[in-house]
């Protein structure tokens, strides 16, 4: 790297919020399987605290060496439903506590993998885990949960979708004293990926080996600053600018990630190059879209600008590293993005526009606060809508909705830290209960048959 590139990277770190958003150690728990829940809990605790013992210290040391902040240190594990094959609801709550104790012991920020993959069907243990989610999240500090309800190959499991509407409502109620923050630790996926380092949806896929280190990098402020020099330029030049900046960001992330992995004597997995915003000014995806020229995010042109941004980010990352994976693109979590918070509060950014934007971004309906009296059936219908966007388009989509107990449109929800705050957005009042309770499967699309 030449001197000008080094100086440019230093400036990004000091002035434009460039960071390693997460170093996530994925750990297989397949060797912890047993029918005895106490045996499983002890094995899980021991393995996580052994393999993850030095994650925080080594990530901080590498960050200090290169002058870059590694903001979060996290653990992802094998979907928990797989390691208690005859588990009951009570068993899984006990397992969640063991995961939480291990995460607290080694000092990580979150642990993901209290998860079930039910896109093609549901076992009794998977059903038990899903039923345990609200209490597990309410009684732990660091545990995150995810459920994959559909895929482009299998279609959409509407029985699971109906369950998840109720689970979200229950999680909201059990954390009602903190603006239903329990829902912020729960994601419903279609086409979930097994190397995602970001929470709340991270889990360690069964094809990833015993343990592996993934990194997630971010830099909305870097891209926004670079685009300020391209005001009035044609779109192809704007896209090229974004790709060049993400190329540089990816190279930096790979350097840091590989050194952390080496110090931990762990294989290096993937780099998730996602423009993941924070509530801080200067770290917003919404402000990038506004810099491109849409006025206020949520207005006409927003979806097209986001599509270009997402594609340019992927191209820049792919050209920089053979290890790009995860979700890699642009995230649009409302409560975590200063610009989106502002647009939602002003009425410029509505729920329907957010759904349209998810057709072209890397995730889905994320960190959206809605009225606390939203029925479970409406939540299930929202999940179905978003899931089918992913299933039809062969992309990952996710739902992280927060029906804030006791609050309505005009109120504000405050979650704190990187989770930020958000105004309560209105939702449609149509009665969709008859749709949500049909059950069965929405079949996979015709273009899923490729053999």
Secondary structure, 3 states (H helix, E strand, C coil): CCHHHHHHHHHHHHHCCCEEEEEEEEECCHHHCCCCHHHHHHHHHHHHHHHCCCHHHHHHHHHHHHCCCEEEEEEEECCHHHCCCCCCHHHHHHHHHHHHHHHHHHCCCEEEEEEEECCCCCCHHHHHHHHHHHHHHHCCCCEEEEEEEEECCCEEEHHHHHHHHHHHHHHHHHCHHHCCHHHHHEEEEECCCCCCCCCCCCCCCCCCCCEEEEEEEECHHHHHHHHHHHCCCCHHHHHHHHHHHHHHHHHHHHHHHHHHHHHCCCEEEEEEEEECCCCCCCCCHHHHHHHHHHCCCCCCCHHHHHHHHHHHHHHHHHHHCCCECCCCEECCCHHHCHHHHHHHHHCCCCHHHHHHHCCCCCCCEEEEEEECCCCHHHHHHHHHHHHHHHHHHCCCEEEEEEEECCCCCCCEEECCHHHCEEECECCCCCCCHHHHCCCCEECCCHHHCCC
